[in-house]
Amino acid sequence: MRRAHLTPEHHAFRAEAKAFIAAEITPYYTRWEREGTVDRALWRKAGAAGLLGLDVSRTWGGRGLTDLRYHFLLGTELVRAGVAGVGIALHNDVVAPYLTALTDTAQRRRWLPGFCAGELLVAIAMSEPDCGSDLRAMRTTAVRDRSHYVLRGTKTFVSNGSHADLIVVAAVTDRARVPRGGGVSLFVVEGGTPGLRRGRPMRTLGSALTDVVEIGLDDVRVPADHLLGQEGHGLGQLTGNLARERLSIAVAAVAGAEAVFADTLERRAAARSGARHGGEDPQAARFVLAELATELEVARAYLDRCVLDQVEGVHTVASGAVAAAQAKWWTTDLQRRVVDRCLELLAADGPDQDSRAARACLDTRMMPIYGGTNEVMKELVGRSLGR
């Protein structure tokens, strides 16, 4: 985000986040990737540092920072440091809104202090095998049985799924209402609940730390007071919160693209000081760099505007969802383009697996898929235009 959009408080928070990342994440990140898991101690340290539950009320252990710029500054610094795989953005930006906006006082008392302290890890289970991005096609059901709901079904691509202590699960409670946008409800399933079955970590493109698994719900009995919000309103709740998730993805995409571009410039400068780029047309390379620099400036200005619109409450729920969809598909496509062009520019000096461009290849490929595919984003935008 541009400096003009940030206050001294924002700059102080950014410095705080950078210092924590440098001290508590970067030195251990390579080992965690090799082992495929993050030390649980990191979450407790992040909680003690006040980096979890940023917008949760101080009453429940959070910092009460409802300004989304704080969230996105933290996400940006994690990406720039190359350690976004630890999952803090998932904790703060994807799952937190469900536990703050949809919970009653008893639920907040039960879950939020542990959430903010890093004692309760969280996940969200929306996607299902064979359903893709179509939430209305989900098959997982929740049937009321006196004081409980009984959940049956399978969820896939559940990030943090192996270690999550709380999982927000979307399930159909009234099949007849689903085509009209109702009939889906959200539940909090606690980690030790009988019938909750977790598969082995899935081998996915990108960071080894995403801890993505498939989970089974085999007659899982969930207390009725674990229902989030009103029964049958889950699709609207998911749609509303997906806008924030998609804007968070756009923030990560721009930060990642900027980091790759900056690293490429440094590597080319170092190569030029030693020898000429073999067989490269210098003017053609300058043109590519000029195009990428311009596109990144445009993306940063556009993203700043989107973030400020969210902070200032410019959008309705519907227009905010469209704006987030636009930002998500355009910035993630740009990120892929930046990575591809930077790899081509670095190829003249021989492939280097340690370059940001090389390491970003797999992670970048997944960005247009996270949070709903970019084709779905374009469909949302197109429908808003009456097309």
C-alpha positions as CSV (number, residue, x, y, z in Angstrom):
1,M,0.0,0.0,0.0
2,R,1.3,3.5,-0.8
3,R,2.8,5.5,2.0
4,A,0.2,8.2,1.6
5,H,-2.5,5.7,2.7
6,L,-0.7,4.7,5.9
7,T,-0.5,6.4,9.2
8,P,2.4,6.4,11.7
9,E,0.5,3.6,13.6
10,H,0.4,1.5,10.4
11,H,4.1,2.0,9.9
12,A,4.8,1.0,13.5
13,F,2.7,-2.1,13.1
14,R,4.6,-3.0,9.9
15,A,7.9,-2.7,11.7
16,E,6.6,-4.9,14.6
17,A,5.4,-7.6,12.1
18,K,8.7,-7.5,10.2
19,A,10.7,-7.9,13.5
20,F,8.6,-10.9,14.6
21,I,8.9,-12.6,11.2
22,A,12.7,-12.1,11.2
23,A,13.1,-13.4,14.7
24,E,10.5,-16.2,14.9
25,I,9.7,-17.5,11.4
26,T,12.5,-16.9,8.9
27,P,15.3,-18.8,10.8
28,Y,13.1,-21.9,11.0
29,Y,11.1,-21.8,7.8
30,T,13.3,-24.1,5.7
31,R,13.2,-26.8,8.4
32,W,9.5,-26.5,8.7
33,E,9.1,-26.9,5.0
34,R,11.3,-29.9,5.0
35,E,9.3,-31.5,7.9
36,G,6.0,-30.4,6.4
37,T,4.7,-28.8,9.6
38,V,5.1,-25.6,11.6
39,D,6.0,-25.8,15.3
40,R,3.0,-25.3,17.5
41,A,5.1,-23.0,19.6
42,L,5.1,-20.4,16.7
43,W,1.3,-19.9,17.1
44,R,1.6,-19.3,20.8
45,K,4.4,-16.8,20.1
46,A,2.4,-15.1,17.5
47,G,-0.5,-14.9,19.9
48,A,1.6,-13.4,22.6
49,A,2.9,-10.8,20.1
50,G,-0.6,-9.8,19.3
51,L,-0.5,-10.9,15.7
52,L,-3.5,-13.3,15.9
53,G,-7.1,-12.1,16.0
54,L,-6.2,-8.6,15.0
55,D,-9.8,-7.5,14.7
56,V,-11.1,-9.5,17.6
57,S,-12.3,-7.4,20.5
58,R,-9.9,-6.9,23.4
59,T,-12.5,-8.4,25.6
60,W,-11.7,-11.8,24.0
61,G,-7.9,-11.3,23.8
62,G,-7.6,-9.6,20.4
63,R,-6.3,-6.2,19.4
64,G,-9.6,-4.6,18.2
65,L,-8.0,-3.5,15.0
66,T,-10.9,-3.4,12.6
67,D,-9.0,-1.5,10.0
68,L,-8.1,-4.1,7.3
69,R,-4.9,-2.3,6.5
70,Y,-3.3,-3.9,9.5
71,H,-4.3,-7.4,8.3
72,F,-3.0,-6.8,4.8
73,L,0.3,-5.2,6.0
74,L,0.9,-8.4,8.0
75,G,0.1,-10.5,5.0
76,T,2.3,-8.4,2.8
77,E,5.3,-8.8,5.1
78,L,4.9,-12.5,5.3
79,V,4.8,-12.7,1.5
80,R,7.8,-10.4,1.1
81,A,9.8,-12.5,3.6
82,G,8.9,-15.7,1.6
83,V,7.2,-17.3,4.6
84,A,3.5,-17.0,3.9
85,G,3.0,-20.8,4.1
86,V,2.8,-20.7,7.9
87,G,-0.9,-20.0,7.6
88,I,-1.3,-16.8,9.6
89,A,-3.4,-15.2,6.9
90,L,-5.7,-18.2,6.9
91,H,-6.1,-17.8,10.6
92,N,-6.7,-14.0,10.6
93,D,-8.3,-13.3,7.2
94,V,-10.2,-16.4,6.2
95,V,-11.5,-18.0,9.4
96,A,-11.6,-15.1,11.9
97,P,-14.6,-13.3,10.3
98,Y,-16.8,-16.3,11.0
99,L,-15.8,-16.5,14.6
100,T,-16.3,-12.8,15.2
101,A,-19.4,-11.8,13.2
102,L,-21.5,-15.0,13.5
103,T,-20.9,-16.1,17.1
104,D,-22.9,-15.3,20.2
105,T,-21.4,-14.3,23.6
106,A,-21.1,-17.9,24.8
107,Q,-19.4,-19.0,21.6
108,R,-17.0,-16.1,21.7
109,R,-16.1,-16.9,25.3
110,R,-15.5,-20.5,24.4
111,W,-13.4,-20.1,21.3
112,L,-12.0,-16.6,20.8
113,P,-9.5,-16.4,23.7
114,G,-7.7,-19.5,22.5
115,F,-7.9,-18.4,18.9
116,C,-6.2,-15.1,19.7
117,A,-3.6,-16.8,22.0
118,G,-2.6,-19.3,19.3
119,E,-3.8,-22.2,21.4
120,L,-6.6,-23.1,19.0
121,L,-5.7,-23.6,15.3
122,V,-8.5,-23.2,12.8
123,A,-9.6,-24.3,9.4
124,I,-12.6,-24.0,7.1
125,A,-14.1,-26.8,5.1
126,M,-16.2,-25.7,2.1
127,S,-14.9,-27.5,-1.0
128,E,-15.9,-31.1,-1.8
129,P,-14.8,-33.7,-4.2
130,D,-16.4,-33.2,-7.7
131,C,-18.0,-29.9,-6.7
132,G,-15.3,-27.5,-7.7
133,S,-16.1,-23.9,-6.9
134,D,-19.9,-24.5,-6.9
135,L,-21.0,-24.2,-3.3
136,R,-24.6,-25.0,-4.1
137,A,-23.5,-28.5,-5.3
138,M,-22.2,-29.5,-1.9
139,R,-23.4,-32.9,-0.6
140,T,-22.4,-32.8,3.0
141,T,-25.6,-32.7,5.2
142,A,-26.5,-31.7,8.7
143,V,-29.6,-33.2,10.2
144,R,-31.1,-32.0,13.5
145,D,-31.4,-34.6,16.2
146,R,-32.8,-33.1,19.3
147,S,-29.9,-31.1,20.9
148,H,-27.4,-32.0,18.2
149,Y,-26.8,-31.9,14.4
150,V,-25.5,-35.0,12.7
151,L,-23.0,-34.2,9.9
152,R,-22.3,-36.6,7.1
153,G,-20.0,-36.0,4.1
154,T,-16.5,-35.4,2.8
155,K,-14.6,-32.1,2.5
156,T,-11.4,-31.6,0.5
157,F,-8.6,-29.1,0.2
158,V,-8.9,-28.2,3.9
159,S,-5.9,-26.1,4.8
160,N,-4.6,-26.5,8.3
161,G,-6.8,-29.6,8.3
162,S,-4.4,-32.0,10.1
163,H,-3.8,-29.9,13.1
164,A,-6.9,-27.7,13.4
165,D,-8.6,-27.6,16.7
166,L,-11.7,-25.9,15.3
167,I,-13.1,-26.5,11.8
168,V,-15.8,-24.3,10.3
169,V,-17.9,-26.7,8.2
170,A,-20.5,-25.9,5.6
171,A,-23.4,-28.4,5.3
172,V,-26.8,-28.6,3.7
173,T,-29.6,-28.4,6.3
174,D,-32.5,-28.0,3.8
175,R,-31.9,-29.3,0.3
176,A,-35.0,-27.8,-1.2
177,R,-33.9,-24.2,-0.4
178,V,-30.4,-24.5,-1.8
179,P,-31.3,-23.5,-5.4
180,R,-32.8,-20.3,-4.0
181,G,-29.7,-19.4,-2.1
182,G,-30.7,-20.9,1.3
183,G,-30.6,-24.3,3.0
184,V,-26.8,-24.3,3.9
185,S,-25.6,-23.8,7.4
186,L,-22.2,-23.3,9.1
187,F,-21.0,-25.3,12.1
188,V,-17.9,-25.3,14.3
189,V,-16.6,-28.9,14.7
190,E,-14.0,-29.2,17.4
191,G,-11.0,-31.3,16.7
192,G,-11.6,-34.3,19.0
193,T,-15.2,-34.9,18.0
194,P,-16.0,-38.6,17.3
195,G,-16.5,-39.3,13.7
196,L,-14.2,-36.6,12.4
197,R,-11.7,-38.3,10.1
198,R,-8.6,-36.6,8.8
199,G,-6.8,-37.9,5.7
200,R,-3.1,-37.8,5.1
201,P,-1.7,-34.4,3.9
202,M,-2.4,-34.0,0.2
203,R,0.5,-33.4,-2.2
204,T,-0.4,-30.0,-3.7
205,L,1.5,-27.5,-5.8
206,G,3.2,-24.8,-3.8
207,S,4.3,-24.5,-0.2
208,A,4.7,-27.7,1.7
209,L,3.3,-26.0,4.8
210,T,-0.3,-25.5,3.8
211,D,-1.2,-28.8,5.5
212,V,-4.0,-29.6,3.1
213,V,-6.1,-32.6,3.8
214,E,-9.4,-34.3,3.0
215,I,-11.7,-34.8,6.0
216,G,-14.5,-37.2,6.5
217,L,-17.6,-36.5,8.6
218,D,-18.9,-39.9,9.7
219,D,-22.1,-39.2,11.7
220,V,-20.3,-36.4,13.5
221,R,-22.6,-35.2,16.3
222,V,-22.2,-31.4,16.8
223,P,-24.0,-29.6,19.6
224,A,-26.7,-27.3,18.4
225,D,-25.0,-24.4,20.0
226,H,-22.1,-24.9,17.6
227,L,-24.3,-23.6,14.8
228,L,-22.8,-20.3,13.5
229,G,-25.5,-17.6,12.9
230,Q,-28.9,-18.6,11.7
231,E,-29.7,-22.0,10.2
232,G,-30.0,-21.9,6.4
233,H,-28.1,-18.6,5.9
234,G,-24.7,-20.2,5.2
235,L,-24.4,-19.4,1.6
236,G,-24.9,-15.7,2.2
237,Q,-22.4,-15.9,5.1
238,L,-19.8,-17.6,2.9
239,T,-20.3,-15.2,0.0
240,G,-19.9,-12.2,2.3
241,N,-16.7,-13.4,3.9
242,L,-15.2,-14.7,0.6
243,A,-14.9,-11.1,-0.5
244,R,-12.4,-10.4,2.3
245,E,-10.6,-13.6,1.5
246,R,-10.3,-12.7,-2.1
247,L,-9.0,-9.3,-1.3
248,S,-6.4,-10.9,0.9
249,I,-5.3,-13.1,-2.0
250,A,-5.0,-10.0,-4.2
251,V,-2.8,-8.4,-1.5
252,A,-0.6,-11.5,-1.5
253,A,-0.4,-11.6,-5.3
254,V,0.8,-8.1,-5.6
255,A,3.3,-8.4,-2.8
256,G,4.6,-11.6,-4.3
257,A,4.9,-10.1,-7.8
258,E,6.7,-7.1,-6.4
259,A,9.2,-9.3,-4.5
260,V,9.9,-11.4,-7.6
261,F,10.5,-8.3,-9.7
262,A,12.8,-6.7,-7.1
263,D,14.8,-9.9,-6.8
264,T,15.1,-10.1,-10.6
265,L,16.4,-6.6,-10.8
266,E,19.0,-7.3,-8.1
267,R,20.2,-10.5,-9.8
268,R,20.5,-8.8,-13.2
269,A,22.4,-6.0,-11.7
270,A,24.8,-8.4,-10.1
271,A,25.2,-10.4,-13.4
272,R,25.9,-7.2,-15.3
273,S,28.7,-6.3,-12.9
274,G,30.4,-9.6,-13.8
275,A,29.7,-10.3,-17.4
276,R,27.3,-9.5,-20.2
277,H,24.0,-11.4,-20.5
278,G,24.7,-14.0,-23.2
279,G,22.8,-13.5,-26.4
280,E,20.3,-11.1,-24.8
281,D,19.0,-8.0,-26.6
282,P,19.4,-5.3,-24.0
283,Q,16.7,-3.1,-25.4
284,A,14.2,-5.9,-25.5
285,A,15.0,-6.7,-21.8
286,R,14.6,-3.1,-20.8
287,F,11.2,-3.0,-22.5
288,V,10.0,-6.1,-20.6
289,L,11.2,-4.6,-17.3
290,A,9.5,-1.3,-18.2
291,E,6.2,-3.1,-18.9
292,L,6.4,-5.1,-15.7
293,A,7.3,-2.0,-13.6
294,T,4.4,-0.1,-15.0
295,E,1.9,-3.0,-14.5
296,L,3.0,-3.4,-10.9
297,E,2.5,0.3,-10.2
298,V,-1.0,0.2,-11.7
299,A,-1.8,-3.0,-9.7
300,R,-0.5,-1.4,-6.4
301,A,-2.6,1.8,-7.0
302,Y,-5.7,-0.3,-7.9
303,L,-5.3,-2.5,-4.9
304,D,-4.8,0.5,-2.6
305,R,-8.1,1.9,-3.8
306,C,-9.8,-1.5,-3.2
307,V,-8.5,-1.7,0.3
308,L,-9.4,1.9,1.2
309,D,-12.9,1.3,-0.2
310,Q,-13.3,-1.6,2.2
311,V,-11.9,0.4,5.1
312,E,-14.2,3.4,4.4
313,G,-17.3,1.2,3.8
314,V,-17.8,2.4,0.3
315,H,-19.3,-0.8,-1.0
316,T,-22.5,-2.7,-0.4
317,V,-22.1,-6.4,0.2
318,A,-22.8,-7.1,-3.5
319,S,-20.5,-4.4,-4.9
320,G,-17.8,-5.4,-2.5
321,A,-18.0,-9.0,-3.7
322,V,-17.6,-7.8,-7.3
323,A,-14.7,-5.5,-6.5
324,A,-12.9,-8.3,-4.6
325,A,-13.5,-10.7,-7.5
326,Q,-12.0,-8.2,-10.0
327,A,-9.0,-7.6,-7.8
328,K,-8.4,-11.3,-7.2
329,W,-8.5,-12.5,-10.8
330,W,-6.6,-9.5,-12.2
331,T,-3.7,-9.4,-9.7
332,T,-3.2,-13.2,-9.6
333,D,-3.0,-13.3,-13.4
334,L,-0.5,-10.4,-13.3
335,Q,1.5,-12.3,-10.7
336,R,1.8,-15.3,-13.0
337,R,2.8,-13.1,-15.8
338,V,5.5,-11.3,-13.8
339,V,7.0,-14.6,-12.6
340,D,7.0,-16.0,-16.2
341,R,8.7,-12.9,-17.7
342,C,11.2,-12.7,-14.8
343,L,12.2,-16.3,-15.3
344,E,12.8,-15.6,-19.0
345,L,15.0,-12.6,-18.1
346,L,17.0,-14.7,-15.7
347,A,17.4,-17.6,-18.1
348,A,20.2,-15.7,-19.9
349,D,22.4,-16.2,-16.9
350,G,21.4,-19.9,-16.4
351,P,18.6,-21.3,-14.3
352,D,18.9,-20.5,-10.6
353,Q,16.5,-22.4,-8.3
354,D,17.2,-20.0,-5.5
355,S,15.7,-17.0,-7.3
356,R,12.4,-15.7,-6.1
357,A,11.0,-16.2,-9.6
358,A,12.0,-19.9,-9.6
359,R,10.6,-20.5,-6.1
360,A,7.4,-18.7,-6.9
361,C,6.5,-20.9,-9.9
362,L,4.5,-23.5,-8.0
363,D,2.9,-21.1,-5.5
364,T,2.0,-18.7,-8.2
365,R,0.3,-21.3,-10.3
366,M,-2.2,-22.0,-7.5
367,M,-3.1,-18.3,-6.8
368,P,-5.8,-18.2,-9.7
369,I,-7.4,-21.2,-8.1
370,Y,-7.5,-20.2,-4.4
371,G,-10.6,-18.6,-3.1
372,G,-12.6,-19.6,-6.2
373,T,-11.1,-20.0,-9.7
374,N,-10.5,-16.9,-11.8
375,E,-13.1,-18.1,-14.3
376,V,-15.7,-18.0,-11.4
377,M,-14.4,-14.5,-10.6
378,K,-15.1,-13.4,-14.2
379,E,-18.5,-15.0,-14.1
380,L,-19.3,-12.9,-10.9
381,V,-18.2,-9.7,-12.6
382,G,-20.0,-10.5,-15.8
383,R,-23.3,-11.2,-14.0
384,S,-22.9,-7.8,-12.2
385,L,-22.9,-6.2,-15.6
386,G,-26.1,-7.9,-16.7
387,R,-24.4,-10.2,-19.0
